[in-house]
């Protein structure tokens, strides 16, 4: 199934209040809407054997 760009955009427009509600818990930020700086680190090469 392939969704159009406008369908995806509309989904996130409707879901935005949910993400906003999950963005903080008792004034502490969650990963809901943070900028993700340093949150996800992509390595060029993973040592699969070590994992």
CHARMM-style PDB file with segment names, atoms N, HN, CA, C and O in Angstrom:
ATOM      1  N   UNK     1       0.836  -1.177   0.000  1.00  0.00      PROA
ATOM      2  CA  UNK     1       0.000   0.000   0.000  1.00  0.00      PROA
ATOM      3  C   UNK     1       0.880   1.239   0.000  1.00  0.00      PROA
ATOM      4  O   UNK     1       1.794   1.351   0.817  1.00  0.00      PROA
ATOM      5  N   UNK     2       0.622   2.136  -0.877  1.00  0.00      PROA
ATOM      6  HN  UNK     2      -0.120   2.045  -1.540  1.00  0.00      PROA
ATOM      7  CA  UNK     2       1.372   3.381  -0.957  1.00  0.00      PROA
ATOM      8  C   UNK     2       0.443   4.539  -0.619  1.00  0.00      PROA
ATOM      9  O   UNK     2      -0.634   4.679  -1.198  1.00  0.00      PROA
ATOM     10  N   UNK     3       0.873   5.360   0.319  1.00  0.00      PROA
ATOM     11  HN  UNK     3       1.748   5.246   0.790  1.00  0.00      PROA
ATOM     12  CA  UNK     3       0.093   6.537   0.690  1.00  0.00      PROA
ATOM     13  C   UNK     3       0.618   7.757  -0.038  1.00  0.00      PROA
ATOM     14  O   UNK     3       1.818   7.890  -0.278  1.00  0.00      PROA
ATOM     15  N   UNK     4      -0.282   8.628  -0.378  1.00  0.00      PROA
ATOM     16  HN  UNK     4      -1.256   8.520  -0.182  1.00  0.00      PROA
ATOM     17  CA  UNK     4       0.137   9.864  -1.019  1.00  0.00      PROA
ATOM     18  C   UNK     4       0.754  10.794   0.016  1.00  0.00      PROA
ATOM     19  O   UNK     4       0.521  10.656   1.217  1.00  0.00      PROA
ATOM     20  N   UNK     5       1.528  11.722  -0.462  1.00  0.00      PROA
ATOM     21  HN  UNK     5       1.717  11.834  -1.438  1.00  0.00      PROA
ATOM     22  CA  UNK     5       2.148  12.704   0.424  1.00  0.00      PROA
ATOM     23  C   UNK     5       1.082  13.489   1.192  1.00  0.00      PROA
ATOM     24  O   UNK     5       1.259  13.784   2.374  1.00  0.00      PROA
ATOM     25  N   UNK     6       0.001  13.818   0.538  1.00  0.00      PROA
ATOM     26  HN  UNK     6      -0.143  13.578  -0.422  1.00  0.00      PROA
ATOM     27  CA  UNK     6      -1.053  14.578   1.208  1.00  0.00      PROA
ATOM     28  C   UNK     6      -1.755  13.740   2.279  1.00  0.00      PROA
ATOM     29  O   UNK     6      -2.158  14.279   3.310  1.00  0.00      PROA
ATOM     30  N   UNK     7      -1.908  12.443   2.054  1.00  0.00      PROA
ATOM     31  HN  UNK     7      -1.582  12.006   1.216  1.00  0.00      PROA
ATOM     32  CA  UNK     7      -2.515  11.568   3.063  1.00  0.00      PROA
ATOM     33  C   UNK     7      -1.625  11.456   4.293  1.00  0.00      PROA
ATOM     34  O   UNK     7      -2.118  11.460   5.421  1.00  0.00      PROA
ATOM     35  N   UNK     8      -0.331  11.356   4.083  1.00  0.00      PROA
ATOM     36  HN  UNK     8       0.070  11.353   3.167  1.00  0.00      PROA
ATOM     37  CA  UNK     8       0.614  11.293   5.197  1.00  0.00      PROA
ATOM     38  C   UNK     8       0.599  12.606   5.960  1.00  0.00      PROA
ATOM     39  O   UNK     8       0.576  12.614   7.191  1.00  0.00      PROA
ATOM     40  N   UNK     9       0.611  13.710   5.239  1.00  0.00      PROA
ATOM     41  HN  UNK     9       0.630  13.704   4.239  1.00  0.00      PROA
ATOM     42  CA  UNK     9       0.571  15.031   5.863  1.00  0.00      PROA
ATOM     43  C   UNK     9      -0.701  15.195   6.701  1.00  0.00      PROA
ATOM     44  O   UNK     9      -0.648  15.714   7.816  1.00  0.00      PROA
ATOM     45  N   UNK    10      -1.832  14.756   6.171  1.00  0.00      PROA
ATOM     46  HN  UNK    10      -1.876  14.334   5.265  1.00  0.00      PROA
ATOM     47  CA  UNK    10      -3.107  14.859   6.883  1.00  0.00      PROA
ATOM     48  C   UNK    10      -3.110  13.997   8.146  1.00  0.00      PROA
ATOM     49  O   UNK    10      -3.636  14.411   9.180  1.00  0.00      PROA
ATOM     50  N   UNK    11      -2.532  12.817   8.066  1.00  0.00      PROA
ATOM     51  HN  UNK    11      -2.104  12.480   7.227  1.00  0.00      PROA
ATOM     52  CA  UNK    11      -2.438  11.952   9.245  1.00  0.00      PROA
ATOM     53  C   UNK    11      -1.694  12.661  10.377  1.00  0.00      PROA
ATOM     54  O   UNK    11      -2.166  12.694  11.513  1.00  0.00      PROA
ATOM     55  N   UNK    12      -0.528  13.229  10.058  1.00  0.00      PROA
ATOM     56  HN  UNK    12      -0.145  13.203   9.135  1.00  0.00      PROA
ATOM     57  CA  UNK    12       0.253  13.897  11.097  1.00  0.00      PROA
ATOM     58  C   UNK    12      -0.414  15.184  11.575  1.00  0.00      PROA
ATOM     59  O   UNK    12      -0.227  15.585  12.723  1.00  0.00      PROA
ATOM     60  N   UNK    13      -1.183  15.828  10.718  1.00  0.00      PROA
ATOM     61  HN  UNK    13      -1.335  15.502   9.784  1.00  0.00      PROA
ATOM     62  CA  UNK    13      -1.922  17.015  11.153  1.00  0.00      PROA
ATOM     63  C   UNK    13      -2.957  16.618  12.207  1.00  0.00      PROA
ATOM     64  O   UNK    13      -3.127  17.299  13.218  1.00  0.00      PROA
ATOM     65  N   UNK    14      -3.649  15.495  11.948  1.00  0.00      PROA
ATOM     66  HN  UNK    14      -3.511  14.942  11.127  1.00  0.00      PROA
ATOM     67  CA  UNK    14      -4.655  15.024  12.907  1.00  0.00      PROA
ATOM     68  C   UNK    14      -4.009  14.477  14.177  1.00  0.00      PROA
ATOM     69  O   UNK    14      -4.580  14.612  15.259  1.00  0.00      PROA
ATOM     70  N   UNK    15      -2.832  13.864  14.069  1.00  0.00      PROA
ATOM     71  HN  UNK    15      -2.368  13.754  13.190  1.00  0.00      PROA
ATOM     72  CA  UNK    15      -2.168  13.264  15.223  1.00  0.00      PROA
ATOM     73  C   UNK    15      -1.373  14.276  16.054  1.00  0.00      PROA
ATOM     74  O   UNK    15      -0.947  13.956  17.164  1.00  0.00      PROA
ATOM     75  N   UNK    16      -1.169  15.487  15.536  1.00  0.00      PROA
ATOM     76  HN  UNK    16      -1.515  15.747  14.634  1.00  0.00      PROA
ATOM     77  CA  UNK    16      -0.338  16.477  16.219  1.00  0.00      PROA
ATOM     78  C   UNK    16      -0.731  16.698  17.678  1.00  0.00      PROA
ATOM     79  O   UNK    16       0.162  16.772  18.523  1.00  0.00      PROA
ATOM     80  N   UNK    17      -2.020  16.806  18.024  1.00  0.00      PROA
ATOM     81  HN  UNK    17      -2.745  16.746  17.338  1.00  0.00      PROA
ATOM     82  CA  UNK    17      -2.366  16.994  19.439  1.00  0.00      PROA
ATOM     83  C   UNK    17      -1.888  15.854  20.345  1.00  0.00      PROA
ATOM     84  O   UNK    17      -1.540  16.080  21.505  1.00  0.00      PROA
ATOM     85  N   UNK    18      -1.873  14.659  19.819  1.00  0.00      PROA
ATOM     86  HN  UNK    18      -2.155  14.476  18.877  1.00  0.00      PROA
ATOM     87  CA  UNK    18      -1.392  13.518  20.600  1.00  0.00      PROA
ATOM     88  C   UNK    18       0.094  13.666  20.875  1.00  0.00      PROA
ATOM     89  O   UNK    18       0.543  13.478  22.006  1.00  0.00      PROA
ATOM     90  N   UNK    19       0.865  14.005  19.834  1.00  0.00      PROA
ATOM     91  HN  UNK    19       0.500  14.157  18.915  1.00  0.00      PROA
ATOM     92  CA  UNK    19       2.302  14.201  20.013  1.00  0.00      PROA
ATOM     93  C   UNK    19       2.572  15.349  20.976  1.00  0.00      PROA
ATOM     94  O   UNK    19       3.493  15.271  21.789  1.00  0.00      PROA
ATOM     95  N   UNK    20       1.786  16.407  20.895  1.00  0.00      PROA
ATOM     96  HN  UNK    20       1.038  16.471  20.234  1.00  0.00      PROA
ATOM     97  CA  UNK    20       1.965  17.532  21.805  1.00  0.00      PROA
ATOM     98  C   UNK    20       1.689  17.115  23.243  1.00  0.00      PROA
ATOM     99  O   UNK    20       2.399  17.534  24.157  1.00  0.00      PROA
ATOM    100  N   UNK    21       0.668  16.297  23.451  1.00  0.00      PROA
ATOM    101  HN  UNK    21       0.090  15.957  22.708  1.00  0.00      PROA
ATOM    102  CA  UNK    21       0.345  15.828  24.797  1.00  0.00      PROA
ATOM    103  C   UNK    21       1.436  14.926  25.360  1.00  0.00      PROA
ATOM    104  O   UNK    21       1.687  14.929  26.565  1.00  0.00      PROA
ATOM    105  N   UNK    22       2.080  14.161  24.496  1.00  0.00      PROA
ATOM    106  HN  UNK    22       1.876  14.159  23.517  1.00  0.00      PROA
ATOM    107  CA  UNK    22       3.136  13.249  24.940  1.00  0.00      PROA
ATOM    108  C   UNK    22       4.503  13.912  25.023  1.00  0.00      PROA
ATOM    109  O   UNK    22       5.465  13.296  25.483  1.00  0.00      PROA
ATOM    110  N   UNK    23       4.595  15.158  24.584  1.00  0.00      PROA
ATOM    111  HN  UNK    23       3.814  15.659  24.211  1.00  0.00      PROA
ATOM    112  CA  UNK    23       5.893  15.824  24.520  1.00  0.00      PROA
ATOM    113  C   UNK    23       6.472  16.136  25.895  1.00  0.00      PROA
ATOM    114  O   UNK    23       7.691  16.211  26.052  1.00  0.00      PROA
ATOM    115  N   UNK    24       5.615  16.316  26.883  1.00  0.00      PROA
ATOM    116  HN  UNK    24       4.625  16.255  26.755  1.00  0.00      PROA
ATOM    117  CA  UNK    24       6.104  16.566  28.242  1.00  0.00      PROA
ATOM    118  C   UNK    24       5.279  15.765  29.240  1.00  0.00      PROA
ATOM    119  O   UNK    24       4.087  15.527  29.043  1.00  0.00      PROA
ATOM    120  N   UNK    25       5.932  15.366  30.294  1.00  0.00      PROA
ATOM    121  HN  UNK    25       6.900  15.559  30.454  1.00  0.00      PROA
ATOM    122  CA  UNK    25       5.275  14.698  31.413  1.00  0.00      PROA
ATOM    123  C   UNK    25       5.689  15.455  32.661  1.00  0.00      PROA
ATOM    124  O   UNK    25       6.853  15.417  33.060  1.00  0.00      PROA
ATOM    125  N   UNK    26       4.743  16.139  33.274  1.00  0.00      PROA
ATOM    126  HN  UNK    26       3.797  16.170  32.950  1.00  0.00      PROA
ATOM    127  CA  UNK    26       5.005  16.948  34.471  1.00  0.00      PROA
ATOM    128  C   UNK    26       6.157  17.924  34.232  1.00  0.00      PROA
ATOM    129  O   UNK    26       7.077  18.021  35.044  1.00  0.00      PROA
ATOM    130  N   UNK    27       6.098  18.635  33.125  1.00  0.00      PROA
ATOM    131  HN  UNK    27       5.350  18.556  32.465  1.00  0.00      PROA
ATOM    132  CA  UNK    27       7.097  19.633  32.724  1.00  0.00      PROA
ATOM    133  C   UNK    27       8.465  19.053  32.381  1.00  0.00      PROA
ATOM    134  O   UNK    27       9.420  19.813  32.225  1.00  0.00      PROA
ATOM    135  N   UNK    28       8.589  17.759  32.259  1.00  0.00      PROA
ATOM    136  HN  UNK    28       7.813  17.141  32.385  1.00  0.00      PROA
ATOM    137  CA  UNK    28       9.838  17.139  31.817  1.00  0.00      PROA
ATOM    138  C   UNK    28       9.668  16.721  30.360  1.00  0.00      PROA
ATOM    139  O   UNK    28       8.709  16.027  30.024  1.00  0.00      PROA
ATOM    140  N   UNK    29      10.584  17.136  29.497  1.00  0.00      PROA
ATOM    141  HN  UNK    29      11.363  17.700  29.770  1.00  0.00      PROA
ATOM    142  CA  UNK    29      10.441  16.782  28.078  1.00  0.00      PROA
ATOM    143  C   UNK    29      10.627  15.283  27.853  1.00  0.00      PROA
ATOM    144  O   UNK    29      11.444  14.634  28.506  1.00  0.00      PROA
ATOM    145  N   UNK    30       9.866  14.768  26.937  1.00  0.00      PROA
ATOM    146  HN  UNK    30       9.202  15.295  26.407  1.00  0.00      PROA
ATOM    147  CA  UNK    30      10.029  13.386  26.502  1.00  0.00      PROA
ATOM    148  C   UNK    30      10.580  13.425  25.080  1.00  0.00      PROA
ATOM    149  O   UNK    30      10.887  14.498  24.560  1.00  0.00      PROA
ATOM    150  N   UNK    31      10.702  12.281  24.463  1.00  0.00      PROA
ATOM    151  HN  UNK    31      10.452  11.410  24.885  1.00  0.00      PROA
ATOM    152  CA  UNK    31      11.195  12.277  23.076  1.00  0.00      PROA
ATOM    153  C   UNK    31      10.101  12.618  22.093  1.00  0.00      PROA
ATOM    154  O   UNK    31      10.351  12.647  20.888  1.00  0.00      PROA
ATOM    155  N   UNK    32       8.883  12.881  22.572  1.00  0.00      PROA
ATOM    156  HN  UNK    32       8.680  12.857  23.551  1.00  0.00      PROA
ATOM    157  CA  UNK    32       7.763  13.143  21.687  1.00  0.00      PROA
ATOM    158  C   UNK    32       8.008  14.224  20.659  1.00  0.00      PROA
ATOM    159  O   UNK    32       7.723  14.020  19.479  1.00  0.00      PROA
ATOM    160  N   UNK    33       8.528  15.366  21.069  1.00  0.00      PROA
ATOM    161  HN  UNK    33       8.760  15.532  22.027  1.00  0.00      PROA
ATOM    162  CA  UNK    33       8.752  16.474  20.140  1.00  0.00      PROA
ATOM    163  C   UNK    33      10.134  17.096  20.294  1.00  0.00      PROA
ATOM    164  O   UNK    33      10.377  18.190  19.785  1.00  0.00      PROA
ATOM    165  N   UNK    34      11.019  16.430  20.971  1.00  0.00      PROA
ATOM    166  HN  UNK    34      10.821  15.541  21.384  1.00  0.00      PROA
ATOM    167  CA  UNK    34      12.364  16.993  21.124  1.00  0.00      PROA
ATOM    168  C   UNK    34      13.097  17.012  19.786  1.00  0.00      PROA
ATOM    169  O   UNK    34      12.614  16.464  18.795  1.00  0.00      PROA
ATOM    170  N   UNK    35      14.240  17.635  19.770  1.00  0.00      PROA
ATOM    171  HN  UNK    35      14.632  18.080  20.575  1.00  0.00      PROA
ATOM    172  CA  UNK    35      14.979  17.776  18.515  1.00  0.00      PROA
ATOM    173  C   UNK    35      15.819  16.553  18.168  1.00  0.00      PROA
ATOM    174  O   UNK    35      16.407  16.507  17.087  1.00  0.00      PROA
ATOM    175  N   UNK    36      15.890  15.580  19.035  1.00  0.00      PROA
ATOM    176  HN  UNK    36      15.412  15.617  19.913  1.00  0.00      PROA
ATOM    177  CA  UNK    36      16.595  14.326  18.815  1.00  0.00      PROA
ATOM    178  C   UNK    36      18.107  14.478  18.653  1.00  0.00      PROA
ATOM    179  O   UNK    36      18.763  13.549  18.183  1.00  0.00      PROA
ATOM    180  N   UNK    37      18.676  15.624  19.028  1.00  0.00      PROA
ATOM    181  HN  UNK    37      18.143  16.379  19.410  1.00  0.00      PROA
ATOM    182  CA  UNK    37      20.124  15.793  18.917  1.00  0.00      PROA
ATOM    183  C   UNK    37      20.796  14.782  19.840  1.00  0.00      PROA
ATOM    184  O   UNK    37      20.560  14.783  21.048  1.00  0.00      PROA
ATOM    185  N   UNK    38      21.618  13.935  19.276  1.00  0.00      PROA
ATOM    186  HN  UNK    38      21.810  13.934  18.294  1.00  0.00      PROA
ATOM    187  CA  UNK    38      22.331  12.935  20.048  1.00  0.00      PROA
ATOM    188  C   UNK    38      21.485  11.737  20.440  1.00  0.00      PROA
ATOM    189  O   UNK    38      21.987  10.799  21.061  1.00  0.00      PROA
ATOM    190  N   UNK    39      20.208  11.756  20.085  1.00  0.00      PROA
ATOM    191  HN  UNK    39      19.800  12.517  19.581  1.00  0.00      PROA
ATOM    192  CA  UNK    39      19.324  10.660  20.484  1.00  0.00      PROA
ATOM    193  C   UNK    39      19.593   9.415  19.650  1.00  0.00      PROA
ATOM    194  O   UNK    39      19.574   8.299  20.171  1.00  0.00      PROA
ATOM    195  N   UNK    40      19.836   9.597  18.398  1.00  0.00      PROA
ATOM    196  HN  UNK    40      19.851  10.503  17.975  1.00  0.00      PROA
ATOM    197  CA  UNK    40      20.048   8.468  17.503  1.00  0.00      PROA
ATOM    198  C   UNK    40      21.401   8.629  16.848  1.00  0.00      PROA
ATOM    199  O   UNK    40      21.666   9.615  16.161  1.00  0.00      PROA
ATOM    200  N   UNK    41      22.247   7.650  17.070  1.00  0.00      PROA
ATOM    201  HN  UNK    41      22.032   6.849  17.628  1.00  0.00      PROA
ATOM    202  CA  UNK    41      23.594   7.696  16.506  1.00  0.00      PROA
ATOM    203  C   UNK    41      23.697   6.608  15.446  1.00  0.00      PROA
ATOM    204  O   UNK    41      23.499   5.428  15.734  1.00  0.00      PROA
ATOM    205  N   UNK    42      24.000   7.004  14.249  1.00  0.00      PROA
ATOM    206  HN  UNK    42      24.160   7.963  14.016  1.00  0.00      PROA
ATOM    207  CA  UNK    42      24.168   6.059  13.141  1.00  0.00      PROA
ATOM    208  C   UNK    42      25.640   5.851  12.892  1.00  0.00      PROA
ATOM    209  O   UNK    42      26.392   6.799  12.669  1.00  0.00      PROA
ATOM    210  N   UNK    43      26.036   4.612  12.933  1.00  0.00      PROA
ATOM    211  HN  UNK    43      25.425   3.841  13.115  1.00  0.00      PROA
ATOM    212  CA  UNK    43      27.429   4.275  12.665  1.00  0.00      PROA
ATOM    213  C   UNK    43      27.573   3.850  11.207  1.00  0.00      PROA
ATOM    214  O   UNK    43      26.660   3.265  10.624  1.00  0.00      PROA
ATOM    215  N   UNK    44      28.726   4.152  10.633  1.00  0.00      PROA
ATOM    216  HN  UNK    44      29.468   4.627  11.106  1.00  0.00      PROA
ATOM    217  CA  UNK    44      28.977   3.726   9.267  1.00  0.00      PROA
ATOM    218  C   UNK    44      29.079   2.196   9.184  1.00  0.00      PROA
ATOM    219  O   UNK    44      28.616   1.579   8.224  1.00  0.00      PROA
ATOM    220  N   UNK    45      29.700   1.598  10.219  1.00  0.00      PROA
ATOM    221  HN  UNK    45      30.075   2.099  10.999  1.00  0.00      PROA
ATOM    222  CA  UNK    45      29.883   0.158  10.238  1.00  0.00      PROA
ATOM    223  C   UNK    45      29.613  -0.359  11.643  1.00  0.00      PROA
ATOM    224  O   UNK    45      30.224   0.105  12.606  1.00  0.00      PROA
ATOM    225  N   UNK    46      28.715  -1.303  11.765  1.00  0.00      PROA
ATOM    226  HN  UNK    46      28.219  -1.680  10.983  1.00  0.00      PROA
ATOM    227  CA  UNK    46      28.456  -1.945  13.049  1.00  0.00      PROA
ATOM    228  C   UNK    46      29.217  -3.267  13.077  1.00  0.00      PROA
ATOM    229  O   UNK    46      29.302  -3.985  12.081  1.00  0.00      PROA
ATOM    230  N   UNK    47      29.763  -3.558  14.246  1.00  0.00      PROA
ATOM    231  HN  UNK    47      29.694  -2.974  15.055  1.00  0.00      PROA
ATOM    232  CA  UNK    47      30.390  -4.859  14.441  1.00  0.00      PROA
ATOM    233  C   UNK    47      29.276  -5.836  14.832  1.00  0.00      PROA
ATOM    234  O   UNK    47      28.959  -5.992  16.011  1.00  0.00      PROA
ATOM    235  N   UNK    48      28.695  -6.482  13.838  1.00  0.00      PROA
ATOM    236  HN  UNK    48      28.952  -6.356  12.880  1.00  0.00      PROA
ATOM    237  CA  UNK    48      27.543  -7.343  14.061  1.00  0.00      PROA
ATOM    238  C   UNK    48      27.883  -8.486  15.009  1.00  0.00      PROA
ATOM    239  O   UNK    48      27.036  -8.898  15.802  1.00  0.00      PROA
ATOM    240  N   UNK    49      29.088  -8.999  14.944  1.00  0.00      PROA
ATOM    241  HN  UNK    49      29.777  -8.665  14.300  1.00  0.00      PROA
ATOM    242  CA  UNK    49      29.486 -10.093  15.834  1.00  0.00      PROA
ATOM    243  C   UNK    49      29.470  -9.643  17.289  1.00  0.00      PROA
ATOM    244  O   UNK    49      29.083 -10.418  18.164  1.00  0.00      PROA
ATOM    245  N   UNK    50      29.878  -8.413  17.568  1.00  0.00      PROA
ATOM    246  HN  UNK    50      30.192  -7.783  16.857  1.00  0.00      PROA
ATOM    247  CA  UNK    50      29.899  -7.899  18.936  1.00  0.00      PROA
ATOM    248  C   UNK    50      28.481  -7.673  19.456  1.00  0.00      PROA
ATOM    249  O   UNK    50      28.216  -7.823  20.649  1.00  0.00      PROA
ATOM    250  N   UNK    51      27.591  -7.317  18.562  1.00  0.00      PROA
ATOM    251  HN  UNK    51      27.806  -7.196  17.593  1.00  0.00      PROA
ATOM    252  CA  UNK    51      26.203  -7.079  18.969  1.00  0.00      PROA
ATOM    253  C   UNK    51      25.577  -8.392  19.354  1.00  0.00      PROA
ATOM    254  OT1 UNK    51      24.406  -8.430  19.732  1.00  0.00      PROA
TER     255      UNK     51
END
